[in-house]
């Protein structure tokens, strides 16, 4: 287990870093995502739940939301790391494309445009924020975890 600071965060974390995660009850199911300060767990954004989503979609949207959040804050935050425990979502961001096969339905029409908007944002913006893999084995659950694992 990693050494921890007084707030319980692993010492290796950069102060100000953001941790993102998603939760989905079912596959597909009700999907939501959020971003929290990795250092102290303070919630910065939370979206959903959206019906008929998947965990991978939520993780992807959370990463793009975090990138857009830091972009909006300005150049001072361009190097602030973002942590995710989803290799799939990290790959989708690198490719600037969500590789989901979920088809548009009457129930998911609320979030499907979010994917299109996220892909458009990735295609039209650059970022320097490092996206890092959360080391669950060393640090425990990511701070943005919804705490619903059984």
N, C-alpha and C positions, 0 to 999 in steps of 0.2 A: 504494500500500500504506500502511496506517495506521502511525503511530508505535506502537512497542511498549515495554512495560515490561521489566524484567529477566527475567520469567518467559515472555516472548514473547506475552503477551496484548495486544490493542489498548488503547491508553491510554484510549479512550472508555468502556471497560467499567467498570461499578460494581463495586467490590470486593464479593465475596460473591454476585454474580449467578450464576445457574444456567443452563447450556446443556443442551438436551435434543435427542435425535435418535433415530431408529429405523433399523433395517436389515431388509431382507427379501430372501431369496434366492428369487426367483420371484414371481409375482403370480397367485394366492396362493402363499405359500411360508413357509418358516420365518422368523418375525418375532420381533425382540427390540427392546428400547428401553432407554435409560439417560439419566441426568442426571449432569452433572459440573459442578464449579465452573468457571465460565467463565474465571476469573482464572488458575488454575493447573492445570486439567485433572483434579483429584482426583475420582475417581468417588464419587458419593453414593448412587446406586441403579442397579441393572441388573436387568431382568426378561426372562425368556425363555431360549432360544427357544421359541416356541409354533408348532405346525404350522398351515398353511393360513391365515396372516394376510396383511395387506397393510401397506405402508409407511405409508399414511395412518392406519390404525388404530393402529399403533405410535407414530406421532408424536402422535396425540390422547391416547393413554394416558400417554405421557411427560409431556405438558403438565399433565394432570390430576394425575398423580402428584406433579409438582413443586409445584403449587398446594397439594395436601394436605400435602406435606412442610413447606412454609413455614407453613401454617395450624397444623400440629401443634407447630412450634417456638414459636409464639406471636406476639403483637402486635409485638414488636421486629423481626420479619422481614416484616411486612405490606407493606412498600414495596420489598422486594428484587426486582429484575427477573429475568425468565425469558426466555431467548432461544431461538427456534426458527427453523429455516429453512423451515418448512412453512406456507405461507399457508392451505392446506386445513385443517390441524389447528387453526390459530388461529381460523379461521371456525367450525369445529365447536364449539370452546370458547365462543366468543361466543354461539352459538346454543344452547349447552348440549345439543347433540345430535350424535352421530356419524352422518353421512349416508352410512353404508356399506350396500351392497346384499348383502354377504356373508351367505349363509344358514347356519344351524346345520347342522353335519355331525358325525359321530362324531369326526373328527379335530380340529375346532376348538372342541369343547365346553369345553376348558380355558381359553380366553381370552374367548370370547363373553360369559360372565358379568362379565368385567372391564369391558366396555363398559357394561353395564347399571349396574354399581356406580359407574363414573365419571360417567355421566349423572345418577344419583341424587345423587351427591356435589355435582355442579354445581347441581342443582335445590334443594338444601337448604343450601348454604353461600354466603357472600359472600366476596369477596377483593378486595384492593387491589393485589396484585402486578402491576406492568405486564408485559404479555407483548409482547416486542419482536421484530421481524424481524431475524434475524442477517444482516448485510451481507456476504455471501460474496464479492462483487466486491472489496470494500475490505479485508476481514479474513482471507480464505481460508476453508477449511472450518471449520465449527462445531466447537468442541473436543470435543463429544460424538459426533462422527462415528466410525463403526466402521472407516473406512479401507478399504472394500472396493470402491470405485468403480473401474471399469476405464477 
